[in-house]
């Protein structure tokens, strides 16, 4: 497979599609030797069914495991760390990854329970889980979906699951884009298999799946993400970590250089979103260095309030994020805003709790 190629396959037999995609890419020929420690990194952001558009379908990982084992590779592990506020083991169990571990006799590593080391990532010291550093070959299996802060998330941002929780929080304090780019420069992902089956184009924790039944493969994670921007209707410049990663030598950020090759024809046509819920709802929020989980649970709650005609009655901006620690204000979400007059505790508070809290605040001010 050439560095600038992006392969795509369509259908509903996800395991067999994945194996066919890997055969076409000649993945086994890219792995240095049979004894390599190969890590498979899905996206298990939260305990959410893959059908909701947030987490990697286990059938894709099953296809990868079968393909590798059939080609004589035995030193395989699955590894992931969910976002701050949820437990990896809950997401892995719900999404069937412990079942995969038993079936294929491959260990699933919960990186929230792993030790970490400070690692030089192209001039930026980052805390990285030790199991990630030990790998010889990394296969990244992200979901192509939207994100409340970075607009898209795919290959580059999925690497954040290789960090301990303390570093995930610091990523947000650093502004996300720079550390995401540097992480990919420090920890190489050798191959990307993109779950584009039904990713949610608005929220990273799912709920609004866009069914495309497509799986893609790429050797260049930067070019992969640049092409995802093209597919989702964003300019690459709207997602700064992509061009930053290019500048660090991780890959190419010009999606026009990609050779997009489909192994078969899609049943349905291309999807073009009519609205961007994240963009619309963000107008109600003042966000400073918020963690993805906290912000990610806020926006769906706002969407529900909007559908009920209540969001338009909210006159105050909702403050959220680490930047509000120790400050005072009117209305805040999460422990970082505990100094505000009206604040919902939680790190993060659940979507249901956010909805009830904001609905109560709105109704109290209407009456």
C-alpha positions as CSV (number, residue, x, y, z in Angstrom):
1,X,0.0,0.0,0.0
2,X,1.4,3.4,-1.0
3,X,1.8,6.1,1.6
4,X,-0.7,8.4,-0.1
5,X,-3.4,5.7,-0.7
6,X,-6.7,5.6,1.2
7,X,-8.6,2.4,0.6
8,X,-12.4,2.0,1.2
9,X,-14.8,-0.9,1.2
10,X,-18.6,-0.9,1.7
11,X,-21.0,-3.5,3.1
12,X,-22.4,-4.9,6.3
13,X,-20.2,-8.0,6.9
14,X,-17.7,-5.9,8.8
15,X,-15.2,-8.6,9.8
16,X,-14.8,-10.0,6.3
17,X,-14.7,-6.5,4.8
18,X,-11.8,-5.7,7.2
19,X,-9.9,-8.8,6.2
20,X,-10.4,-8.0,2.5
21,X,-9.2,-4.5,3.1
22,X,-6.0,-5.6,4.9
23,X,-5.2,-8.2,2.2
24,X,-5.5,-5.4,-0.4
25,X,-3.2,-3.2,1.6
26,X,-0.8,-6.1,2.1
27,X,-0.6,-5.2,5.8
28,X,1.4,-8.3,6.8
29,X,4.2,-7.3,4.5
30,X,4.5,-3.9,6.3
31,X,5.2,-5.5,9.7
32,X,9.0,-6.1,10.2
33,X,8.8,-9.6,11.7
34,X,6.5,-12.2,13.1
35,X,7.6,-11.6,16.7
36,X,6.7,-7.9,16.7
37,X,4.5,-6.8,19.6
38,X,1.4,-5.4,17.7
39,X,-1.1,-3.2,19.4
40,X,-4.6,-2.6,18.2
41,X,-6.1,0.6,19.5
42,X,-9.9,1.1,19.1
43,X,-12.0,4.1,20.2
44,X,-13.8,3.2,23.4
45,X,-14.4,6.7,24.6
46,X,-17.4,5.7,26.8
47,X,-19.7,2.8,27.5
48,X,-21.8,3.4,24.4
49,X,-23.0,0.8,21.8
50,X,-21.1,1.1,18.5
51,X,-24.4,1.5,16.7
52,X,-24.7,4.9,18.4
53,X,-21.7,6.2,16.5
54,X,-19.1,6.7,19.2
55,X,-17.2,3.5,19.6
56,X,-15.3,1.1,17.3
57,X,-17.3,-1.9,16.1
58,X,-15.7,-5.1,17.5
59,X,-16.2,-6.9,14.2
60,X,-13.5,-4.7,12.7
61,X,-11.0,-5.6,15.4
62,X,-12.0,-9.2,15.0
63,X,-11.2,-9.0,11.3
64,X,-7.8,-7.5,12.2
65,X,-7.0,-10.2,14.8
66,X,-8.0,-13.0,12.4
67,X,-6.0,-11.5,9.5
68,X,-2.9,-11.2,11.7
69,X,-3.2,-14.6,13.3
70,X,-3.8,-16.2,9.9
71,X,-0.5,-14.6,8.7
72,X,1.5,-16.0,11.6
73,X,1.5,-13.0,14.0
74,X,0.9,-14.1,17.6
75,X,2.2,-11.3,19.9
76,X,-1.0,-9.2,19.7
77,X,-2.7,-6.9,22.3
78,X,-5.7,-4.6,22.3
79,X,-5.3,-1.5,24.4
80,X,-7.3,1.6,25.2
81,X,-8.1,4.2,27.8
82,X,-11.6,5.8,27.9
83,X,-12.1,9.5,28.5
84,X,-12.0,11.1,31.9
85,X,-15.2,10.3,33.8
86,X,-15.8,6.8,32.4
87,X,-14.1,3.5,33.0
88,X,-12.4,1.7,30.2
89,X,-13.6,-1.7,31.5
90,X,-17.2,-0.6,31.3
91,X,-16.8,0.4,27.7
92,X,-14.8,-2.7,26.7
93,X,-17.4,-5.0,28.3
94,X,-20.4,-3.3,26.7
95,X,-18.8,-3.2,23.3
96,X,-17.7,-6.8,23.3
97,X,-13.9,-6.4,23.6
98,X,-13.5,-8.9,26.5
99,X,-15.4,-11.4,24.4
100,X,-12.9,-10.8,21.6
101,X,-10.0,-11.2,24.1
102,X,-11.4,-14.6,25.1
103,X,-12.2,-15.8,21.6
104,X,-8.9,-14.9,20.0
105,X,-6.8,-15.4,23.2
106,X,-5.5,-11.9,23.0
107,X,-5.1,-9.6,26.0
108,X,-7.1,-6.4,26.4
109,X,-5.1,-3.8,28.2
110,X,-6.9,-1.1,30.2
111,X,-4.6,1.8,30.0
112,X,-6.4,3.6,32.8
113,X,-4.7,1.0,35.1
114,X,-1.3,1.3,33.4
115,X,1.8,3.1,34.6
116,X,3.2,6.0,32.5
117,X,6.5,7.5,31.6
118,X,7.4,11.0,30.5
119,X,8.2,10.7,26.8
120,X,9.8,13.2,24.4
121,X,7.2,13.8,21.7
122,X,9.1,16.0,19.1
123,X,10.2,18.5,21.8
124,X,7.1,18.3,24.0
125,X,7.3,16.1,27.1
126,X,4.1,14.1,27.5
127,X,3.1,11.4,30.0
128,X,2.4,8.3,27.9
129,X,1.2,4.8,29.1
130,X,4.1,2.3,29.3
131,X,2.2,-0.3,27.3
132,X,1.9,2.1,24.4
133,X,5.7,2.7,24.4
134,X,6.4,-1.0,24.5
135,X,4.7,-1.6,21.1
136,X,6.7,-2.4,17.9
137,X,3.8,-1.8,15.6
138,X,0.6,0.1,16.2
139,X,-2.7,-0.3,14.3
140,X,-5.1,2.5,15.1
141,X,-8.8,1.8,14.7
142,X,-10.6,5.2,15.2
143,X,-14.2,6.1,14.5
144,X,-14.7,8.8,11.9
145,X,-17.0,11.2,13.8
146,X,-17.5,14.8,14.9
147,X,-16.1,16.4,18.1
148,X,-17.4,19.2,20.2
149,X,-14.1,21.0,20.4
150,X,-12.0,20.0,17.4
151,X,-14.8,19.5,14.9
152,X,-13.6,16.1,13.8
153,X,-11.8,13.2,15.5
154,X,-10.2,10.3,13.7
155,X,-6.7,8.9,13.5
156,X,-4.6,11.7,15.2
157,X,-6.9,12.4,18.1
158,X,-7.7,8.8,18.8
159,X,-4.1,8.5,20.1
160,X,-5.2,10.4,23.2
161,X,-6.4,7.1,24.6
162,X,-2.8,6.1,25.1
163,X,-2.4,8.7,27.8
164,X,-3.1,8.5,31.6
165,X,-6.1,10.5,32.8
166,X,-3.9,13.2,34.3
167,X,-2.3,13.9,30.9
168,X,-5.7,13.9,29.2
169,X,-6.8,16.7,31.4
170,X,-3.6,18.6,30.7
171,X,-4.1,18.3,27.0
172,X,-7.2,20.5,27.3
173,X,-5.3,23.0,29.4
174,X,-2.7,23.2,26.6
175,X,-5.4,23.7,24.0
176,X,-5.7,20.2,22.5
177,X,-4.3,20.9,19.0
178,X,-0.6,21.3,19.8
179,X,-0.3,18.2,22.1
180,X,-2.3,16.0,19.7
181,X,0.1,16.9,17.0
182,X,3.1,16.2,19.2
183,X,1.8,13.0,20.5
184,X,1.5,11.6,17.0
185,X,5.0,12.7,16.3
186,X,6.3,10.9,19.4
187,X,4.3,7.7,19.2
188,X,4.1,6.4,15.6
189,X,0.9,4.8,14.4
190,X,1.9,2.4,11.7
191,X,-1.4,1.7,10.1
192,X,-5.0,3.1,10.3
193,X,-8.3,1.3,9.9
194,X,-11.1,3.8,10.1
195,X,-14.6,2.7,11.4
196,X,-16.8,4.8,9.1
197,X,-19.8,2.5,9.6
198,X,-22.1,4.9,11.5
199,X,-20.1,7.6,13.2
200,X,-21.9,10.5,14.8
201,X,-20.9,13.6,12.9
202,X,-21.9,15.9,15.8
203,X,-21.0,14.4,19.1
204,X,-18.0,12.2,20.0
205,X,-20.1,10.2,22.5
206,X,-22.7,9.3,19.9
207,X,-26.4,9.4,19.7
208,X,-26.9,10.7,16.1
209,X,-25.3,8.0,13.9
210,X,-24.8,8.6,10.2
211,X,-24.9,5.2,8.5
212,X,-22.4,4.8,5.7
213,X,-21.3,1.2,6.2
214,X,-17.8,2.1,5.0
215,X,-14.4,1.0,6.4
216,X,-11.2,2.7,5.3
217,X,-7.5,2.0,5.6
218,X,-4.5,4.4,5.4
219,X,-0.8,4.4,6.0
220,X,-0.5,8.2,6.7
221,X,-2.6,9.3,9.7
222,X,-2.3,13.0,8.8
223,X,-3.5,12.5,5.2
224,X,-6.3,10.2,6.6
225,X,-7.5,13.0,8.9
226,X,-7.2,15.6,6.1
227,X,-9.3,13.5,3.8
228,X,-11.9,13.0,6.7
229,X,-12.1,16.8,6.8
230,X,-12.9,16.8,3.1
231,X,-15.6,14.0,3.5
232,X,-17.2,15.8,6.5
233,X,-17.3,19.2,4.8
234,X,-14.6,21.0,6.8
235,X,-11.5,22.8,5.6
236,X,-8.3,21.3,6.9
237,X,-7.3,24.6,8.4
238,X,-10.4,24.4,10.7
239,X,-8.7,21.5,12.5
240,X,-5.3,23.0,13.4
241,X,-3.7,19.8,14.8
242,X,-3.6,18.3,11.2
243,X,-1.4,21.0,9.7
244,X,0.7,21.0,13.0
245,X,1.3,17.3,12.6
246,X,2.4,17.9,9.0
247,X,4.9,20.6,10.1
248,X,6.3,18.0,12.6
249,X,6.9,15.6,9.8
250,X,4.2,13.1,10.8
251,X,2.5,13.1,7.3
252,X,0.8,15.1,4.6
253,X,-2.1,17.5,5.3
254,X,-3.1,18.2,1.7
255,X,-6.0,15.9,1.0
256,X,-5.7,16.6,-2.7
257,X,-2.6,14.4,-2.6
258,X,-4.6,11.3,-1.5
259,X,-5.4,8.5,-3.9
260,X,-8.8,7.4,-2.7
261,X,-9.5,3.9,-4.0
262,X,-12.8,2.1,-3.5
263,X,-12.7,-1.8,-3.6
264,X,-16.5,-1.9,-4.3
265,X,-19.3,0.5,-4.8
266,X,-21.4,2.1,-2.0
267,X,-25.1,1.2,-1.8
268,X,-26.0,4.8,-0.7
269,X,-24.6,8.1,-2.0
270,X,-22.4,10.6,-0.1
271,X,-23.8,12.2,3.0
272,X,-23.8,16.0,3.3
273,X,-24.9,17.4,6.7
274,X,-27.6,20.0,6.6
275,X,-26.7,21.4,9.9
276,X,-23.9,21.4,12.5
277,X,-25.4,20.9,15.9
278,X,-22.1,21.5,17.6
279,X,-21.6,24.9,16.0
280,X,-25.2,26.0,16.7
281,X,-25.2,24.9,20.3
282,X,-21.8,26.3,21.1
283,X,-23.2,29.8,21.0
284,X,-24.8,29.1,24.4
285,X,-21.5,28.2,26.0
286,X,-18.4,30.0,27.3
287,X,-15.8,27.2,27.3
288,X,-12.2,27.6,28.7
289,X,-10.0,24.5,28.7
290,X,-12.9,22.0,29.3
291,X,-12.3,18.3,29.2
292,X,-14.0,16.4,26.3
293,X,-16.3,14.4,28.6
294,X,-17.7,17.4,30.4
295,X,-18.3,19.4,27.2
296,X,-19.4,16.3,25.4
297,X,-22.2,15.7,27.9
298,X,-23.2,19.3,27.9
299,X,-24.0,19.6,24.2
300,X,-26.5,16.7,23.8
301,X,-28.3,18.1,26.9
302,X,-28.5,21.5,25.1
303,X,-29.8,19.8,22.0
304,X,-32.6,18.3,24.0
305,X,-33.5,21.6,25.5
306,X,-33.4,23.2,22.0
307,X,-35.9,20.6,20.7
308,X,-38.2,21.4,23.6
309,X,-38.0,25.1,22.9
310,X,-36.3,25.9,26.2
311,X,-32.8,26.8,25.1
312,X,-33.9,30.0,23.5
313,X,-35.2,31.1,26.9
314,X,-31.8,30.8,28.4
315,X,-30.3,34.3,28.7
316,X,-27.1,33.4,30.6
317,X,-24.0,31.9,28.9
318,X,-23.1,28.5,30.4
319,X,-19.5,28.5,31.6
320,X,-17.5,25.2,31.6
321,X,-13.8,24.2,31.8
322,X,-10.7,24.2,33.9
323,X,-10.1,27.9,33.2
324,X,-12.9,28.8,35.6
325,X,-11.3,27.2,38.7
326,X,-11.4,29.6,41.6
327,X,-13.6,32.1,39.7
328,X,-17.1,33.4,40.5
329,X,-19.9,33.7,38.0
330,X,-23.6,33.0,37.4
331,X,-24.1,29.7,35.7
332,X,-21.5,26.8,35.4
333,X,-21.2,23.1,34.7
334,X,-18.8,20.8,36.5
335,X,-16.6,21.0,39.5
336,X,-14.4,23.6,37.9
337,X,-17.2,26.1,38.3
338,X,-18.1,25.3,41.9
339,X,-17.5,29.0,42.8
340,X,-20.4,30.1,40.6
341,X,-23.8,31.1,42.1
342,X,-25.5,28.3,40.2
343,X,-23.2,25.3,39.5
344,X,-23.7,21.6,38.8
345,X,-21.2,19.4,40.5
346,X,-19.5,16.5,38.8
347,X,-16.3,15.6,37.0
348,X,-18.0,15.2,34.6
349,X,-21.7,15.4,35.5
350,X,-23.8,13.1,33.4
351,X,-25.8,14.3,30.4
352,X,-29.1,13.6,32.2
353,X,-27.9,15.6,35.3
354,X,-26.9,18.5,33.0
355,X,-30.3,18.5,31.3
356,X,-32.3,18.4,34.5
357,X,-30.1,21.1,36.1
358,X,-30.3,23.5,33.1
359,X,-34.0,22.8,32.6
360,X,-34.6,23.7,36.3
361,X,-32.6,26.9,36.0
362,X,-34.5,28.0,32.9
363,X,-37.9,27.2,34.3
364,X,-37.1,29.0,37.6
365,X,-36.2,32.1,35.6
366,X,-39.2,31.9,33.4
367,X,-41.7,31.8,36.3
